[in-house]
């Protein structure tokens, strides 16, 4: 697992880094960003990329860093299982671990 900023400058447009990771293949993106900028172009590029994407539901923003970290660790086995089960997927991750992924 690596943070996006360890590979790309903070001002790199989403479309650019998504396309670059798509060329490399075998990446899974976990993001708090719903990729809604640019009139849906980002989501279109994500769908075409072949990458698996897990977007944290907006309710994650209501919690502090360490709470989010602990909750992500609770979700981690399910995220890995889901990412490994199909070639490409776009899912929303709810806050509650008892919840279910929602297809985007």
N, C-alpha and C positions, 0 to 999 in steps of 0.2 A: 504494500500500500504506500502510495506517495501522495503528497499534496500537490495540487496543480501548480502552485508557485515554485515548486522545485524544478519544474520542467519549462514553464512559460512565464513571461513577464506578467505582472498583475494587470496591465492594460491590454493584454492580448484579447482580441474579440473572441467570443465563444465559438463562433463559426470556424475560426482559424484553428484553434486547438482541437476542436472536435474532428475536423477533417484530418489533421495530422495523426491523431490517435487512431482514427479509422484506417489509415494506411498501414499502421503498425499492427492492427488487429489485436484480439485477445485482451482488450481493456474493458473494465467495468467502471462506470462512473457513479459515484454517490454524491449527491448535491443537495444543498438547501435551496438552490435556484430552480424555479419552475420552468426556466427557458421560455419565457413569454415575450421577451423583447423582440423588436424588429418584426412585428406583425406575424408572428408564428414561423418565421424563416428558420429560427434556431431549432424548433421542434421538427421541422421538415428535414433539416440537415441531420439531426439526431436519428430520425427514422431511417434515413438513407445510409447512415454510417455503418450499420451492422453491429454497433456497440450495445451492450446492456447498460441500462440506466435506471438508477433508483433515486427518486426525488423524495426528500423528506417533506412530509405534509406541513403546511404552514403552521400548524400548532407547535412544531418543534421550536419556533422562534420565541415562544413564551417561557422557555427554560434557560437556565444558566449553563455555561460551558460544561462543567463537570456532570451536571444532570444529563445533558445531551450525550456526553461521552459514555456514561454508564448505560444509558438507554440504547445507544448504538451497539454497544457490546452485547446487550441482551438480544438485539435483532440480528447480530452478525451471523450466527449459524444459519438462520433462515435466508438471509440475503445470499450467502455463499451457495447454499443448496439451490436456490432459485436461479442464480446466475449460471450455475453449472448445468442446469437441467435443459436449457435451450440456448440456441446460438445468439439470439437477440431478444431483448425484452425491455419494456419501459414500464416501470411500476412506481406507484406512490407508496411510501412507507409511513403508516400512521404512527402516532406517538405510542399508543397502547400496544404492548407486545401481544396481548390477547387478540388484537385486531388482525385483519387480513390485508395483504397487499391489494392495491387497486390498480388495474391496468390503465395506463395513460394512453 
